[in-house]
């Protein structure tokens, strides 16, 4: 059973990073760059090809 504090911490973890472009593929969770359409790791904040911010 979770207390109020544990619930709040769990929700905070689930929110994570901005997930607007996140997609789940066979390679795991990724986000697609809106500029060059390159797939990037979810943790990365910039595109690995063109440097566009997430």
N, C-alpha and C positions, 0 to 999 in steps of 0.2 A: 504494500500500500504506500502510495506516495504522499508526502506532506506538501504543503503549499510551496515551500521553497524549492523542493525537488522538482515539482511540476514546472515552476517558472524557469529553472535552469535547463530542464529538458526542452522546453519550448524555445529557449534562447539558442540552444545547439541546433535544433531542427531548422531554425530560420536561416542560419548560415550566410553564405554570400548571395549577392543579387543573382537570382535564377531566371531572369527574363529570357535568356537564349539557351537555357539548359535543355538537353535532350539525352535520353538514355539509349545507348547503342550496344552492340556486342562488346565494344571496348570499354564499357562502363559509362558513367555520366560525363557528358562533354557539353560545351557550348559552341555554337557556330558563329563565326565572325560575320556581322552584317555587311561589311565592306568587301571582303574577299572570299567569303563562304568556306573558310578553312575551319576544320574541327580542332578545338583546343581542349586541354584538360580543364575540368571544372574549377580547380584551385587557382589556375592562372588568371591574372587580372587583365593581361594584354594578349593580343593575338600574336602567335609565334611567327607568322609570316609578315604581316604588315604593321604590327605594333599598335593597332587600334585598341582603345580601352574597352572593356566589357560593357 
